[in-house]
């Protein structure tokens, strides 16, 4: 197994058909990506990730030259799950959601992040799933420049510095995008009168 941890270097090696390099990419990125998949879809995250990795393997030679490969992975996951959601949307209608009248968006996002740890209580699990679905639907309406930092910060538990390294942006820009993203999300959510 290849021990390289530089994603760009691994992408270039995998683009030449090296399956071990691609396996290393999967090993490095799966734990981060699967958290996002869990919030984007109600399907088995492992099955969804398998579909995503197949897509990536088919396009790895084209994508090896991408400047920010980790950002690209997050974008692929988001759009794949969004497409899956559109397919299943015709099969099911929107579920009832938790009221947000007295809570700020930041508190709401923090509650979603914190509530995911309590899978032993069925009521918390149901509220968490409904909440995550509600937030996900509204975050899908945001531009990637705001949605991706929100997902990485709240659902992937990444710091401002880690997000900045991935997106190749200073922490102050990430902080601003989180603030603006929360404001835009609040505006989207306020359209609902629950």
N, C-alpha and C positions, 0 to 999 in steps of 0.2 A: 504494500500500500504506500502511496506517495505521502510524504510528510509535509509538503508545502502548505503554508497557510495564507499566502497571498492570492486572493481571489482572481485578480486580473491575470496573473501568471498561470493559474490553474485553467482559466477559461481559454487562454491561448494554447495550452498543451492539449486540452480536451478538444479544441477545434480541429486538431490534427488527427482526431479519432482515438485518442488515448482514453480508454474506459476507466482506468484507475484514477486518472485526474478528475474525470467527471464524478466518480464515486466519492472522491475527497470533497468535491464541491457540494454534493448531496449531504455528506456527513457534516460539513461546516454550516450549511445554510438551513437544513431541515428544522432544527430546533427553533430557529428564529421565525421561519415562515409558517410553521404549523400553528403557532399561536394566532397569527393573523387569520389563517384559514378557519380556525375555530369560531372566530367572531363574524366571519363573512358568510358562513354557510351552516346549515343544520345537518349536512351530510357527514359521513365519516371523514375526518380530516386526513387520515392515511390514504384513503382512496382518492381524494381530491389531489393530494400532494403527488401521488403516483401519476395522475393525468398531467399535472403541471410539469413534472420532471420529464415526462415523455415529450411534451411540447418543447421544453428547453433543449433536450438532447437533439431533437430534429433541427433546431435552429442555432445550435451552439457555434457553428462555424461562422455564421453571419453576425452573431452577437459577441464574439470574442473581442471585437474592436471597440466595444462600448466603453465609454470613459468611466462610468460609474456602475460596475456590474451588480453591486449589491442593491442599489436603488432600482436597477432594472428588474431584479428578481422580485422585489416587493411590488413593483408595478404589474408584472406578469401575474402574480398571485391575486392582486386586487381585481384586475380585469377578468381573469378566469372565473373567480368566484362571482363577480358581478354578472357575467354571462350565464353562469349556472343558476343564479338567482332569478334572472329574467326568464329562463326556461321553466323554472318551477313556479314562478309567480302566477301563471295562468292556471295552475293546478290548485293553488291555495290562496285564500284571501288574507289580508293583513289581520294579525291577531290583535287582541286588546293589549294596550301598552300601559306601563306605569305612568301615573300623572307626574308632570314636571312643573306644576304651577308654582310651588314654593321652593324649588331647588335651583341653584345655579347650574350651568352646564358643567363647570369644573367639578362641583360636588357630585353631580350625576355620573360623570365619567369615572371619578374616584370610586363611587359606589359600585359601578360595574366591575372595575378592576378588583376591588376588595372582595366582592361577593362571589367571584369565580372560585375562590378557594373552598367554599362550603358546599360540597357536592353531597354531603350526608343528609341535608335537610331538603326534602322534595320541594317545599314551598320556595326556599331560596333558589334552588336550581331553576324552577319554572320562572320566577321573577328575573333571575339573571339572564336566562335565555331570551325572554321577551324584551328585556331591557337592551341586551346586546343587539337583538334584531332591529329594534327601534332606532338605536344609535347608528347601527350599520347602514340602515336605509337612508337616514339623514346625512351621514357622512359621505355616502355615495354621490350625493348631490354637490359636494364640494370639489373644488379643483384639487389635483394631486399635490400641488405645492402646499396646501393646507391639510389635506386629509392624511397624507403619508406621515408627516411629523406627529399628528395626533395619534395615529395607529401605533407608531413606534414607541411613543412616550407612554400612552395609557394602556395599550394592550400587549406591548412587547417589553414593557418595563425598562426601556432604554433611557439613559441620561441624555441631557442636552449635548454633551461632548460626543457621546457615541453616535447620536443622530447626525451631528455636524460632520463627523468623520465619514459616515456613510454617504451623506449628500454633498460632501466637500463644501460645506458652508460653515461660517463662524457660528458659535453658540448663540450670539446675540441675534442673528438672523433666525435661527431655529426658535428662539424664545418669542420673537415677534410673530413668526408663523403660527406657533401654538396659540398665542393670544388672539391673533386675527382668526384663526381656524375656530377657536371656541366661540368667538363673537358671531361668526358666520353660521356655526352650528346652532347657536342659541336662536338666531334669526329664523333658521329653517324649522326648528322645533316649535318656536312660538306660533307658527302657522296652524298648529294643531290645537284645538280647544277641548282638552280632556279634563 
